[in-house]
Structure formats: C-alpha cells, structure tokens
Amino acid sequence: MPSQRSKSDLPTKICPVCQRPFTWRKKWADCWDDVKYCSERCRRRRSDIARREE
C-alpha cells in the first residue's frame, strides 16, 4: 500500500476570483492543469471580475 501524502504536501493554486488558495483534490487528478477556480461559485462569478477590471 502506498504511503499517503500529508495535506501540506499537496499542490495549491490561487483562485483568480476570490484570491484564496485552494488545494488539489482527488477528483481533479486528471485535469489539475486545467483547474482555475476553487469552486462552482467562483467559476460562475468569473465574468463579474472581468467587468470590474475594465
């Protein structure tokens, strides 16, 4: 059985909407490079951020 990683060893990213760090999840194992947002709520709010920057 492989040894488990501690949570502090998992990769993290910063959400461009809420500016909070979020950590790798098992369901993102195949698409971690494509994940940009920490949650569905932030993904839906991405257009609000784009309008604010203009």
ChimeraX attribute file (.defattr): number of C-alpha atoms within 10 A of each C-alpha:
attribute: neighborCount
match mode: 1-to-1
recipient: residues
	/A:1	3
	/A:2	4
	/A:3	5
	/A:4	6
	/A:5	8
	/A:6	7
	/A:7	9
	/A:8	8
	/A:9	9
	/A:10	11
	/A:11	11
	/A:12	13
	/A:13	16
	/A:14	14
	/A:15	17
	/A:16	15
	/A:17	20
	/A:18	15
	/A:19	11
	/A:20	11
	/A:21	12
	/A:22	16
	/A:23	14
	/A:24	16
	/A:25	11
	/A:26	8
	/A:27	8
	/A:28	11
	/A:29	9
	/A:30	8
	/A:31	8
	/A:32	15
	/A:33	8
	/A:34	8
	/A:35	12
	/A:36	15
	/A:37	22
	/A:38	20
	/A:39	14
	/A:40	8
	/A:41	11
	/A:42	17
	/A:43	14
	/A:44	11
	/A:45	14
	/A:46	14
	/A:47	11
	/A:48	11
	/A:49	13
	/A:50	10
	/A:51	8
	/A:52	7
	/A:53	6
	/A:54	5
